[in-house]
């Protein structure tokens, strides 16, 4: 993850929404230049966004301050950890990955804060009800 601004996932549709199933694809241009988007595509996109990991403003600040950058593979690993925690009924989890620690709100899939190796030592993690070690 680079140090640039991280934006939250938002669904933005500029075309008309049509509940009528489309032929081979869900997107098509009509004569007036407006794109019709089928309900199935909107639903799939909503599910993808629901499964995406979000970063709170606080987490973004901490990651920038501590120069924590995550690869897509690391984000995927955190996502799997969140899923494991959810399966066990955990609401707020500590996720330990190498020399990094993340506090995650499991139901919203939101990383609340991030801690690196130097700051993990002698630190107390409170308000969690589970931990996942990767």
C-alpha positions in Angstrom: 0.0 0.0 0.0 1.5 3.3 -1.0 1.4 6.4 1.2 -1.2 8.1 -1.0 -4.8 8.6 0.1 -6.9 5.4 0.5 -10.5 5.9 -0.5 -13.4 3.8 0.7 -15.1 1.5 -1.7 -18.2 3.3 -3.1 -20.5 2.1 -5.8 -21.1 4.7 -8.4 -23.3 4.1 -11.4 -23.8 6.7 -14.0 -26.2 4.8 -16.2 -29.8 3.6 -15.8 -30.5 0.5 -13.8 -32.5 -2.0 -15.6 -34.1 -5.0 -13.9 -34.6 -6.8 -17.2 -31.9 -9.4 -17.9 -29.6 -8.5 -20.7 -28.6 -10.8 -23.5 -25.0 -12.1 -23.3 -23.5 -9.4 -21.1 -24.9 -7.2 -18.4 -23.6 -4.0 -19.8 -24.7 -2.5 -23.1 -24.8 0.9 -24.7 -28.1 2.2 -26.0 -28.6 4.8 -28.6 -28.6 7.8 -26.3 -25.1 6.8 -24.9 -26.4 5.7 -21.5 -25.2 2.4 -20.2 -27.7 0.0 -18.8 -26.5 -2.1 -15.9 -28.4 -5.2 -14.9 -29.4 -6.0 -11.4 -27.2 -9.1 -11.3 -24.0 -7.0 -12.0 -25.0 -4.5 -9.3 -25.5 -7.4 -6.8 -22.2 -9.0 -7.7 -20.4 -5.6 -7.3 -22.1 -5.1 -3.9 -21.0 -8.5 -2.7 -17.4 -7.8 -3.9 -17.4 -4.5 -2.0 -18.8 -6.1 1.1 -16.0 -8.6 1.1 -13.3 -5.9 0.6 -11.2 -4.9 3.6 -11.6 -1.3 4.6 -9.1 0.9 6.5 -10.4 3.3 9.1 -9.0 6.9 9.0 -7.0 6.1 12.1 -5.5 3.0 10.6 -4.5 4.9 7.5 -2.8 7.6 9.6 -0.9 4.9 11.7 0.2 3.0 8.6 1.5 6.2 7.0 3.3 7.2 10.3 4.8 3.8 10.7 5.6 3.3 7.0 3.5 0.1 6.8 2.8 -0.9 3.2 0.8 -4.0 2.3 1.0 -6.1 -0.8 -2.2 -7.5 -2.3 -1.1 -10.9 -1.1 -0.8 -9.6 2.5 -4.2 -7.9 2.2 -5.6 -11.3 1.0 -4.1 -13.1 4.0 -5.7 -10.6 6.4 -9.0 -11.2 4.6 -8.7 -14.9 5.2 -7.8 -14.2 8.9 -10.9 -12.0 9.2 -13.0 -14.8 7.7 -11.6 -17.3 10.2 -12.4 -14.9 13.0 -15.9 -14.4 11.7 -16.5 -18.2 11.6 -15.6 -18.3 15.3 -17.9 -15.5 16.2 -15.2 -13.0 17.0 -16.2 -9.3 16.8 -12.9 -7.5 17.4 -9.7 -9.4 16.5 -6.0 -9.0 16.8 -4.4 -10.2 13.6 -0.7 -10.9 13.9 1.2 -11.2 10.6 5.0 -11.4 10.8 6.1 -8.3 12.6 2.8 -6.5 12.1 -0.3 -6.4 14.2 -3.8 -5.2 13.2 -6.9 -4.6 15.2 -9.9 -5.5 13.0 -13.6 -5.0 13.5 -14.7 -8.3 12.0 -18.4 -7.6 11.1 -17.4 -4.6 9.1 -14.1 -6.0 7.8 -12.4 -2.8 8.9 -8.8 -2.5 10.0 -9.1 -0.1 13.0 -5.3 0.3 13.7 -2.0 -1.1 12.6 1.2 -1.6 14.7 4.7 -2.5 13.4 7.5 -4.5 15.0 8.9 -1.7 17.2 5.6 -0.7 18.6 4.3 -4.2 19.3 6.8 -4.7 22.1 5.5 -3.9 25.6 2.1 -3.1 24.0 -1.2 -4.1 25.5 -4.1 -4.8 23.1 -7.5 -4.2 24.7 -11.1 -4.5 23.6 -10.5 -7.7 21.5 -12.3 -11.0 21.8 -10.0 -13.1 19.6 -6.7 -13.3 17.9 -5.5 -14.8 14.6 -1.8 -15.5 14.1 -0.7 -15.8 10.5 
